[in-house]
Amino acid sequence: MRTALIGQVFTVLALAGAPAPTPAYAAAPALAPAAAAVCGNPSLLTGPSAAPPGAITVEAGDNHAVDFGQKGQTYWFKPGIHTLASDIYGQITPDNNSTFIGAPGAILDGKNTNLYAFTGQATGVTIEYLTIQNFGTAGANNNEGVVNHDAGHGWTIQNNTIQGNAGAGLFVGTSNTVKYNCLTRNGQYGFSAYEDNGVSNVVIDHNEIAYNNTYGWETAQPGCGCTGGGKFWATHTATITNNWFHNNHEGPGLWADTNNDDFDIENNVFSDEENSGIIYETSYNALIKNNVFQRNANVSGPTNPGFPTGAIYISESGGDSRVPARYQSIAITSNTFTDNWSGVVIWENADRYCNSPADTSTGDCTLVNPNVANLSTCVSGTINNTPYFSDCRWKSQNVQVNNNVFSFSPSNIGSSCTPANGCGFQGLFSNWGSYPTWSPYQGDIVEQAITFSQGNVFSGNTYTGPWQFMAHDQGVTLTSAQWQAAPYGQDANSSFH
């Protein structure tokens, strides 16, 4: 019965012009019972077959004349394809506390004409059991979202299929809950979190986020750093649990980029991502626990030989008690890593700090002491002095990597998996500071700090396979014995097989 129902869903989607899910959606990895497959799963995606009491019934077909702006109203979409106005701004703008529910087979289709599906600043909106697809056209909506385009607060988005849209399938705003959705084959991201004043208190739970960035934005705009399954900017307090991130193109599964803080990332699966499973960049304070990482970065890893592309990549990020959070470190603990290009790579760019021309987070500064260290004070002449010398720099510090299981076999990854190509490494290193001429971090200052004095510790891990270790500088390659011995002293109480 389940197979037959899934086949019917695929047929409806294909007739509507959407790309049909692939057989890879049939089941989640065996190691991840908490992150069950959502895409194509009728037990999670099938809405009520009758309108709830008091709901407005929305007939299939052209819905541009429906008044979707009634406060506190419930709308029930009948089975079939629903469309909006024929111009690019055909969209639904809810009022506060409105609810939108799809019947079995209800599809909201943007016809590759309408840019956005749900917009506006209403609060308390609920969207559930709809298939939302084909909004925008290929290459459009870059860094924009289709569902909750204006990052409305207090939205609940659950049990939907959001697919085949340009840009991000959905935007996540403050106090949003996103759960049991299939976010797939969107042009850029499955979801993205951004507001001008920052996002806070987000829950992302039990979603399947797969095959996104169909447009290939990193290829279209090299170095844009604008792809992945899901991406966060300036988000405080996010709980990301029981999700399955897989097969997203070019970017990582999950990317926290620039001044994010207080992330709980637990019980997720990251599998077959073309890049890292997680990138945590210029951000603070996180728990990464009980996740499964399988076969990540095996596409992007060979393209950057000599620099290990990790299943987890910590870049200029760390724990700092001055940034309020549930955690005061970045704890990477009790995770399972299997056949990824590399394991955990902790890196800090010595030339990247507040106001440096090498800082790609243009216009942002660190969070640790904003009334003192900021864009006005982290400048030539001042930055050399206390406290600016310390507080103007995003630091990879207080990262604890413990009680994880790391295993890999080069033959399972492919012939390109060699140490010379950066395959099979744990990393803790920086670069020789050189830029710009007024930088106070030139030479080996940051290399020394990240390796020996910033509280970064590997311990109690289990390794299977020919692992190597990169420390201090990209050119330093260590055996496990050298990694454990002075002066590095890493991976105490760890085992190597």
C-alpha positions as CSV (number, residue, x, y, z in Angstrom):
1,M,0.0,0.0,0.0
2,R,2.8,2.5,0.9
3,T,4.5,1.8,-2.4
4,A,1.3,2.4,-4.4
5,L,0.5,5.6,-2.5
6,I,4.0,7.0,-3.2
7,G,3.6,6.1,-6.9
8,Q,0.4,8.1,-7.0
9,V,2.1,11.1,-5.4
10,F,4.9,10.9,-7.9
11,T,2.4,10.9,-10.8
12,V,0.5,13.9,-9.5
13,L,3.8,15.9,-9.1
14,A,5.0,15.0,-12.5
15,L,1.8,16.1,-14.1
16,A,2.0,19.4,-12.2
17,G,5.4,20.0,-13.8
18,A,7.6,19.4,-10.8
19,P,10.6,17.1,-10.7
20,A,9.5,13.8,-9.2
21,P,11.3,12.5,-6.1
22,T,13.8,9.8,-6.7
23,P,13.9,6.3,-5.2
24,A,16.6,7.5,-2.8
25,Y,13.7,8.8,-0.7
26,A,12.5,5.3,0.1
27,A,14.3,5.1,3.5
28,A,16.6,6.9,5.9
29,P,20.0,5.4,6.7
30,A,19.8,2.5,9.0
31,L,22.0,4.3,11.6
32,A,19.5,7.1,11.9
33,P,16.1,5.9,13.1
34,A,15.3,9.3,14.5
35,A,15.6,11.0,11.2
36,A,13.0,9.1,9.2
37,A,12.4,9.8,5.5
38,V,9.8,12.5,4.9
39,C,9.8,13.0,1.1
40,G,7.1,10.9,-0.5
41,N,5.9,9.6,2.9
42,P,2.1,9.7,2.9
43,S,1.8,9.1,6.6
44,L,3.5,12.4,7.2
45,L,2.4,14.5,4.3
46,T,-1.3,13.6,3.8
47,G,-3.7,16.3,5.1
48,P,-7.4,16.0,6.2
49,S,-9.8,14.9,3.5
50,A,-12.5,17.2,4.7
51,A,-12.5,20.8,5.7
52,P,-12.0,21.5,9.4
53,P,-15.0,23.1,11.1
54,G,-15.2,26.8,10.3
55,A,-12.6,26.7,7.6
56,I,-13.0,28.4,4.2
57,T,-12.8,25.9,1.4
58,V,-10.5,26.9,-1.4
59,E,-11.4,25.2,-4.7
60,A,-8.7,24.0,-7.0
61,G,-7.8,26.2,-10.0
62,D,-7.3,29.9,-10.1
63,N,-7.3,31.3,-6.6
64,H,-6.2,34.9,-7.3
65,A,-9.6,36.3,-6.2
66,V,-9.7,34.5,-2.8
67,D,-9.4,36.8,0.2
68,F,-6.5,35.1,2.0
69,G,-6.0,38.1,4.4
70,Q,-8.7,37.4,7.1
71,K,-7.3,37.4,10.6
72,G,-7.4,34.1,12.4
73,Q,-9.1,32.3,9.6
74,T,-8.4,28.7,8.5
75,Y,-8.2,27.9,4.8
76,W,-8.6,24.3,3.5
77,F,-7.3,23.7,0.0
78,K,-9.2,21.0,-1.9
79,P,-7.3,18.3,-3.9
80,G,-5.8,19.5,-7.2
81,I,-3.6,22.3,-8.5
82,H,-4.1,25.8,-7.1
83,T,-2.6,28.9,-8.8
84,L,-2.4,32.6,-8.0
85,A,-2.4,35.7,-10.2
86,S,-0.6,35.6,-13.5
87,D,2.0,38.3,-12.6
88,I,5.2,37.8,-10.6
89,Y,3.7,39.2,-7.5
90,G,0.8,36.8,-7.3
91,Q,1.1,35.6,-3.7
92,I,-0.7,34.9,-0.4
93,T,-0.4,37.6,2.3
94,P,-1.9,36.2,5.5
95,D,-3.2,38.1,8.5
96,N,-2.2,37.1,12.0
97,N,-2.9,33.6,13.3
98,S,-4.2,32.3,10.0
99,T,-3.9,28.6,9.0
100,F,-3.5,27.1,5.6
101,I,-4.1,23.4,5.3
102,G,-3.9,21.1,2.2
103,A,-6.2,18.2,1.5
104,P,-4.6,15.1,0.1
105,G,-3.1,16.0,-3.3
106,A,-3.5,19.8,-2.8
107,I,-0.7,21.6,-4.7
108,L,0.0,25.4,-4.7
109,D,1.9,26.0,-8.0
110,G,3.6,29.2,-9.0
111,K,3.8,28.2,-12.7
112,N,7.4,29.5,-12.7
113,T,5.8,32.9,-12.8
114,N,5.0,34.0,-9.3
115,L,8.1,34.8,-7.2
116,Y,6.7,34.0,-3.7
117,A,4.0,31.8,-2.2
118,F,3.5,33.3,1.3
119,T,4.7,36.8,2.2
120,G,4.1,39.6,4.7
121,Q,4.8,40.4,8.4
122,A,1.8,38.5,9.9
123,T,2.5,36.5,13.1
124,G,1.3,33.1,14.2
125,V,0.7,31.7,10.7
126,T,0.5,28.0,10.2
127,I,1.1,26.2,6.9
128,E,0.6,22.5,6.7
129,Y,0.0,19.5,4.3
130,L,0.5,21.5,1.1
131,T,2.8,20.9,-1.8
132,I,4.3,24.2,-2.7
133,Q,6.3,24.3,-6.0
134,N,7.5,26.1,-9.1
135,F,7.7,29.6,-7.7
136,G,10.3,31.7,-9.5
137,T,12.4,30.7,-12.4
138,A,15.8,29.2,-12.6
139,G,18.5,31.7,-11.5
140,A,15.9,33.9,-9.8
141,N,15.2,34.6,-6.1
142,N,18.8,34.4,-5.1
143,N,19.0,34.8,-1.3
144,E,15.2,35.1,-1.1
145,G,12.6,32.7,0.2
146,V,9.3,31.4,-1.3
147,V,7.4,30.4,1.9
148,N,7.5,33.1,4.6
149,H,9.4,35.4,2.3
150,D,9.4,38.3,4.8
151,A,10.5,36.1,7.8
152,G,7.3,36.6,9.7
153,H,7.5,35.7,13.4
154,G,5.9,32.8,15.2
155,W,5.1,30.8,12.0
156,T,4.7,27.0,12.1
157,I,5.5,25.3,8.8
158,Q,4.9,21.5,9.0
159,N,4.1,18.4,7.0
160,N,4.6,20.2,3.6
161,T,6.5,19.3,0.4
162,I,8.3,22.5,-0.7
163,Q,10.1,21.7,-4.0
164,G,11.3,22.9,-7.3
165,N,11.3,26.6,-6.4
166,A,13.9,29.3,-7.1
167,G,15.9,30.6,-4.2
168,A,15.2,29.1,-0.8
169,G,12.2,26.9,-0.4
170,L,11.4,28.8,2.8
171,F,12.7,31.6,5.0
172,V,12.9,31.0,8.7
173,G,12.0,33.9,11.0
174,T,12.1,34.5,14.7
175,S,10.2,31.9,16.8
176,N,9.5,29.8,13.7
177,T,9.0,26.0,14.0
178,V,9.7,24.0,10.9
179,K,9.0,20.3,11.2
180,Y,8.2,17.2,9.2
181,N,8.7,18.9,5.8
182,C,10.2,17.7,2.6
183,L,12.4,20.5,1.3
184,T,13.8,19.3,-2.0
185,R,15.2,20.4,-5.4
186,N,14.9,24.1,-4.7
187,G,17.1,26.3,-6.8
188,Q,19.4,27.5,-3.9
189,Y,18.6,26.3,-0.4
190,G,16.0,24.1,1.2
191,F,15.6,26.8,3.9
192,S,17.4,30.0,4.9
193,A,17.3,32.1,8.1
194,Y,17.8,35.8,7.8
195,E,16.4,39.1,9.2
196,D,18.0,42.5,9.3
197,N,18.0,42.5,13.1
198,G,18.8,38.8,13.4
199,V,16.7,35.7,13.9
200,S,16.2,34.0,17.3
201,N,14.5,30.9,18.8
202,V,14.2,28.6,15.8
203,V,13.2,24.9,15.8
204,I,14.1,22.8,12.7
205,D,12.9,19.2,13.5
206,H,12.3,16.0,11.6
207,N,12.7,17.5,8.1
208,E,14.2,15.9,5.0
209,I,16.4,18.5,3.2
210,A,17.7,17.0,0.0
211,Y,18.9,17.7,-3.6
212,N,18.8,21.5,-3.2
213,N,20.8,24.1,-5.2
214,T,19.6,22.7,-8.5
215,Y,20.7,26.0,-10.2
216,G,24.3,25.6,-9.1
217,W,24.9,29.0,-7.6
218,E,28.6,28.3,-6.7
219,T,29.2,27.6,-10.4
220,A,27.2,30.6,-11.6
221,Q,28.8,32.9,-9.0
222,P,32.2,31.4,-8.0
223,G,33.0,32.0,-4.3
224,C,29.5,33.3,-3.5
225,G,29.2,31.0,-0.4
226,C,25.5,30.9,-1.1
227,T,24.4,27.3,-1.2
228,G,23.5,24.4,1.0
229,G,20.7,22.4,2.4
230,G,20.0,25.1,5.0
231,K,21.8,28.3,5.9
232,F,21.7,30.7,8.9
233,W,22.9,34.3,9.3
234,A,23.0,36.0,12.6
235,T,20.7,33.5,14.3
236,H,20.6,33.2,18.1
237,T,19.3,30.0,19.7
238,A,18.5,27.4,17.1
239,T,17.5,23.8,17.8
240,I,18.1,21.5,14.8
241,T,17.2,17.9,15.6
242,N,16.2,14.7,13.9
243,N,16.6,15.9,10.4
244,W,18.0,14.1,7.3
245,F,20.3,16.3,5.2
246,H,21.5,14.6,2.0
247,N,22.6,15.0,-1.6
248,N,22.6,18.8,-1.5
249,H,24.7,20.3,-4.3
250,E,27.9,22.3,-4.0
251,G,27.3,23.6,-0.5
252,P,27.1,21.8,2.8
253,G,24.1,20.2,4.4
254,L,23.9,22.9,7.2
255,W,25.8,26.2,7.1
256,A,25.9,28.7,10.0
257,D,27.6,31.7,8.5
258,T,28.5,34.9,10.4
259,N,27.6,35.6,14.1
260,N,25.3,32.8,14.8
261,D,25.2,31.6,18.4
262,D,23.7,29.0,20.7
263,F,23.0,26.1,18.3
264,D,21.9,22.6,19.4
265,I,22.5,20.2,16.5
266,E,21.5,16.7,17.6
267,N,20.3,13.4,16.2
268,N,20.5,14.4,12.6
269,V,21.9,12.5,9.6
270,F,24.2,14.2,7.1
271,S,24.8,11.9,4.1
272,D,26.2,12.2,0.6
273,E,26.5,16.0,0.8
274,E,28.7,17.2,-2.0
275,N,30.5,19.5,0.5
276,S,30.8,19.2,4.3
277,G,27.9,18.0,6.4
278,I,28.2,21.1,8.7
279,I,30.1,24.4,8.2
280,Y,30.1,26.5,11.4
281,E,31.7,29.8,10.4
282,T,32.5,33.0,12.3
283,S,30.0,31.9,14.9
284,Y,29.8,30.9,18.6
285,N,28.8,28.3,21.1
286,A,27.2,25.1,19.8
287,L,26.5,21.5,20.8
288,I,26.9,19.0,17.9
289,K,25.9,15.7,19.4
290,N,24.7,12.2,18.4
291,N,24.7,12.9,14.7
292,V,25.6,10.6,11.8
293,F,27.9,11.7,9.0
294,Q,28.2,9.4,6.0
295,R,30.0,10.0,2.7
296,N,30.2,13.8,2.9
297,A,32.5,16.0,0.9
298,N,33.6,13.2,-1.4
299,V,32.7,15.5,-4.4
300,S,34.2,18.8,-3.2
301,G,37.2,17.2,-1.4
302,P,39.2,16.3,-4.5
303,T,38.7,19.8,-5.9
304,N,40.8,21.4,-3.1
305,P,43.8,19.2,-2.8
306,G,46.0,19.6,0.2
307,F,43.3,21.3,2.3
308,P,41.1,18.6,4.1
309,T,37.4,19.2,3.6
310,G,35.8,17.8,6.7
311,A,32.5,16.3,7.5
312,I,32.4,19.1,10.0
313,Y,34.3,22.3,9.2
314,I,34.8,24.8,12.0
315,S,36.0,28.1,10.6
316,E,36.8,31.1,12.8
317,S,34.3,29.8,15.3
318,G,34.4,28.9,19.0
319,G,33.1,29.0,22.5
320,D,33.0,32.4,24.3
321,S,31.1,33.0,27.6
322,R,30.7,36.7,26.7
323,V,28.1,35.7,24.1
324,P,25.0,34.5,26.0
325,A,24.0,30.9,25.1
326,R,23.1,27.5,26.6
327,Y,26.7,26.4,25.8
328,Q,30.1,28.0,26.4
329,S,32.0,26.0,23.9
330,I,31.6,24.2,20.7
331,A,31.2,20.5,21.8
332,I,31.4,17.9,19.0
333,T,30.6,14.7,20.9
334,S,29.2,11.2,20.4
335,N,28.9,11.5,16.7
336,T,29.5,8.7,14.1
337,F,31.6,9.4,11.0
338,T,31.8,6.9,8.2
339,D,33.7,7.3,4.9
340,N,33.7,11.0,4.7
341,W,36.5,12.8,2.9
342,S,37.9,14.0,6.2
343,G,36.6,14.2,9.8
344,V,36.6,17.4,11.9
345,V,38.6,20.3,10.6
346,I,39.2,23.3,12.9
347,W,40.6,26.2,10.9
348,E,41.2,29.9,11.5
349,N,42.2,32.3,8.7
350,A,44.9,34.6,10.2
351,D,44.0,37.3,7.7
352,R,40.2,37.3,8.5
353,Y,39.0,39.6,11.3
354,C,36.8,42.6,11.8
355,N,37.5,45.2,9.1
356,S,40.1,43.2,7.3
357,P,39.8,43.3,3.5
358,A,40.1,39.5,3.6
359,D,36.9,39.3,5.7
360,T,34.1,38.0,3.5
361,S,31.5,38.9,6.1
362,T,31.7,42.5,5.0
363,G,30.3,45.0,7.4
364,D,30.1,42.6,10.4
365,C,32.3,42.5,13.5
366,T,32.7,40.1,16.4
367,L,30.0,39.7,19.1
368,V,32.3,39.4,22.1
369,N,32.7,43.1,23.0
370,P,30.6,45.1,20.6
371,N,30.7,48.4,22.5
372,V,34.5,48.4,22.4
373,A,35.6,46.3,19.4
374,N,33.6,47.3,16.3
375,L,34.0,48.6,12.8
376,S,35.2,52.0,14.1
377,T,37.9,50.7,16.4
378,C,39.2,47.6,14.7
379,V,41.3,49.7,12.4
380,S,45.0,50.3,11.7
381,G,46.8,51.7,14.7
382,T,44.1,50.8,17.2
383,I,43.7,47.1,16.5
384,N,47.3,46.5,17.8
385,N,46.2,47.5,21.4
386,T,44.3,45.8,24.2
387,P,41.5,44.8,24.1
388,Y,41.1,45.2,20.3
389,F,44.0,42.9,19.4
390,S,42.0,40.0,21.0
391,D,38.4,41.0,20.5
392,C,38.5,42.1,16.8
393,R,39.3,38.5,15.8
394,W,36.8,35.6,15.3
395,K,38.6,32.8,17.1
396,S,38.5,29.0,16.6
397,Q,38.7,28.4,20.3
398,N,37.3,26.1,23.0
399,V,36.3,23.4,20.5
400,Q,36.0,20.0,22.2
401,V,36.0,16.9,19.9
402,N,35.4,13.9,22.1
403,N,33.9,10.5,22.3
404,N,33.2,10.3,18.5
405,V,33.7,7.3,16.2
406,F,35.7,8.0,13.1
407,S,36.0,5.3,10.4
408,F,37.0,5.4,6.7
409,S,38.4,3.2,4.1
410,P,40.0,5.0,1.1
411,S,38.8,2.2,-1.2
412,N,35.2,3.1,-0.3
413,I,35.7,6.7,-1.3
414,G,37.7,6.3,-4.5
415,S,41.1,6.5,-6.0
416,S,41.4,10.3,-5.4
417,C,41.3,9.6,-1.6
418,T,44.9,10.2,-0.9
419,P,46.7,12.2,1.8
420,A,48.2,14.5,-0.9
421,N,44.6,15.4,-1.8
422,G,43.6,16.0,1.9
423,C,41.6,12.8,2.4
424,G,41.5,11.1,5.8
425,F,42.5,14.0,8.1
426,Q,41.5,15.6,11.4
427,G,42.7,19.2,11.4
428,L,43.7,22.0,13.8
429,F,45.6,24.7,11.9
430,S,45.8,28.1,10.5
431,N,47.9,30.0,7.9
432,W,50.8,32.3,8.0
433,G,49.4,35.8,8.5
434,S,50.3,38.3,5.8
435,Y,47.5,40.6,4.9
436,P,46.9,43.6,4.9
437,T,50.1,45.4,5.8
438,W,48.6,46.8,9.0
439,S,47.5,43.4,10.3
440,P,48.7,42.7,13.9
441,Y,48.3,39.0,13.2
442,Q,51.2,38.5,10.8
443,G,53.5,35.5,10.9
444,D,52.7,32.5,13.0
445,I,50.7,34.3,15.7
446,V,47.4,32.7,14.9
447,E,49.0,29.3,14.0
448,Q,50.5,29.2,17.5
449,A,47.2,30.3,19.2
450,I,44.8,27.9,17.5
451,T,47.2,25.0,18.1
452,F,48.4,25.6,21.6
453,S,46.5,28.2,23.6
454,Q,42.9,28.5,22.5
455,G,41.5,25.5,24.3
456,N,40.9,23.2,21.3
457,V,41.0,19.6,22.4
458,F,40.5,16.2,20.7
459,S,40.1,13.3,23.2
460,G,38.5,9.9,23.8
461,N,37.7,9.3,20.2
462,T,37.8,6.0,18.3
463,Y,39.6,5.8,14.9
464,T,39.4,3.1,12.3
465,G,41.4,3.5,9.1
466,P,44.6,5.2,8.0
467,W,43.9,8.6,9.7
468,Q,46.4,11.4,9.6
469,F,46.4,14.8,11.3
470,M,47.1,18.3,10.2
471,A,48.3,20.8,12.9
472,H,49.6,24.3,13.2
473,D,50.1,24.9,9.5
474,Q,48.6,23.4,6.4
475,G,52.0,21.9,5.5
476,V,52.3,19.9,8.7
477,T,51.1,16.3,8.4
478,L,51.3,14.0,11.5
479,T,50.8,10.4,12.4
480,S,48.6,9.5,15.3
481,A,51.7,9.1,17.5
482,Q,53.0,12.5,16.6
483,W,49.5,14.0,17.1
484,Q,49.4,12.6,20.6
485,A,52.9,13.4,21.5
486,A,54.4,16.8,22.6
487,P,54.0,19.5,21.7
488,Y,50.5,18.8,20.4
489,G,49.2,16.4,23.1
490,Q,45.9,15.7,21.3
491,D,43.6,12.7,21.4
492,A,44.4,11.6,24.9
493,N,42.5,8.3,25.8
494,S,41.7,7.8,22.1
495,S,42.1,4.5,20.3
496,F,43.5,3.8,16.8
497,H,42.8,0.7,14.8
